[in-house]
Amino acid sequence: MRAWSFPGSYEDGRGRVAIKWRIEPYEVAGWAGGYEISTVVRGIPLIGGDLDCMEPDPPDPWAREELSLDDRFDALTRCRLTGKLPCTVVVSGVRRAEVVRFTLDLTPDTQRDKLRLSLTLNGAAYETDCHAFETGLQELIAALPEGTSLVCCYTCL
């Protein structure tokens, strides 16, 4: 896998700012490898293995003044993260570039699912509300028309 970037946003009680997400592969001896997600919000670099555990990198005592961070773990909380994740869709055997839009709601409201995924194909919108990308992508793939498939790191494993 190669590194890649895509646009998104961070929103908390202080307002909304545009950000750029970056995904980079990494290898650790003895592990199968994985990826890191990073971005910069209000001048604070953030990194994590998942969007719901992004932390300042390096640790920054001033980050609490700029961002909504959990009191115990210094991970993002009480905010919304969005992104336009590039993907490939195969429609009737033809590959084409598309975008899966996501909104991850890290506010403390537990009455709803926290992640919304959406994909628009040929003017039709396919959406799912879920708790995790893995289950949400399964639901999104299941909702696509016959002869259509989503190609991404999750579907290829």
KARAPE-V11930 format. One record per pair of residues at least 4 apart in sequence whose ideal C-beta (glycine too) atoms are under 6 Angstrom apart, sorted by sequence separation. I is the first residue (numbers start at 1). J is the second residue. D is the distance in whole Angstrom. If there is no record, write none. Layout:
i=I j=J d=D
i=I j=J d=D
This chain:
i=56 j=60 d=4
i=63 j=67 d=5
i=133 j=137 d=6
i=144 j=148 d=4
i=151 j=155 d=6
i=11 j=16 d=4
i=40 j=45 d=5
i=48 j=53 d=5
i=64 j=69 d=6
i=69 j=74 d=5
i=70 j=75 d=5
i=90 j=95 d=5
i=120 j=125 d=5
i=130 j=135 d=5
i=150 j=155 d=6
i=27 j=33 d=5
i=48 j=54 d=4
i=130 j=136 d=4
i=9 j=16 d=6
i=10 j=17 d=5
i=39 j=46 d=5
i=48 j=55 d=6
i=56 j=63 d=4
i=70 j=77 d=4
i=88 j=95 d=5
i=89 j=96 d=6
i=119 j=126 d=5
i=46 j=54 d=4
i=128 j=136 d=5
i=9 j=18 d=6
i=10 j=19 d=5
i=38 j=47 d=5
i=68 j=77 d=6
i=89 j=98 d=5
i=105 j=114 d=5
i=118 j=127 d=4
i=141 j=150 d=5
i=25 j=35 d=5
i=26 j=36 d=6
i=47 j=57 d=4
i=68 j=78 d=4
i=8 j=19 d=5
i=36 j=47 d=6
i=37 j=48 d=6
i=68 j=79 d=5
i=87 j=98 d=6
i=104 j=115 d=5
i=117 j=128 d=5
i=128 j=139 d=4
i=23 j=35 d=5
i=24 j=36 d=5
i=44 j=56 d=5
i=45 j=57 d=5
i=128 j=140 d=5
i=8 j=21 d=5
i=87 j=100 d=5
i=103 j=116 d=5
i=116 j=129 d=5
i=23 j=37 d=6
i=126 j=140 d=6
i=5 j=20 d=5
i=6 j=21 d=5
i=84 j=99 d=5
i=85 j=100 d=5
i=102 j=117 d=5
i=115 j=130 d=5
i=22 j=38 d=5
i=44 j=60 d=6
i=113 j=129 d=4
i=5 j=22 d=5
i=84 j=101 d=6
i=100 j=117 d=6
i=101 j=118 d=5
i=113 j=130 d=5
i=114 j=131 d=6
i=126 j=143 d=5
i=137 j=154 d=5
i=21 j=39 d=5
i=113 j=131 d=6
i=4 j=23 d=6
i=44 j=63 d=5
i=55 j=74 d=5
i=83 j=102 d=5
i=100 j=119 d=5
i=117 j=136 d=4
i=19 j=39 d=5
i=55 j=75 d=5
i=3 j=24 d=4
i=82 j=103 d=5
i=115 j=136 d=6
i=19 j=41 d=6
i=44 j=66 d=6
i=53 j=75 d=5
i=54 j=76 d=5
i=44 j=67 d=6
i=81 j=104 d=5
i=117 j=140 d=5
i=1 j=25 d=5
i=42 j=66 d=4
i=80 j=105 d=5
i=79 j=106 d=5
i=77 j=106 d=5
i=78 j=107 d=6
i=51 j=81 d=6
i=10 j=41 d=5
i=51 j=104 d=5
i=92 j=147 d=5
i=12 j=68 d=4
i=91 j=148 d=5
i=90 j=149 d=5
i=89 j=150 d=6
i=21 j=83 d=5
i=88 j=151 d=4
i=87 j=152 d=5
i=12 j=79 d=4
i=11 j=80 d=5
i=10 j=81 d=6
i=9 j=82 d=5
i=8 j=82 d=5
i=8 j=83 d=4
i=6 j=83 d=6
i=7 j=84 d=5
i=6 j=84 d=6
i=6 j=85 d=6
i=6 j=86 d=6
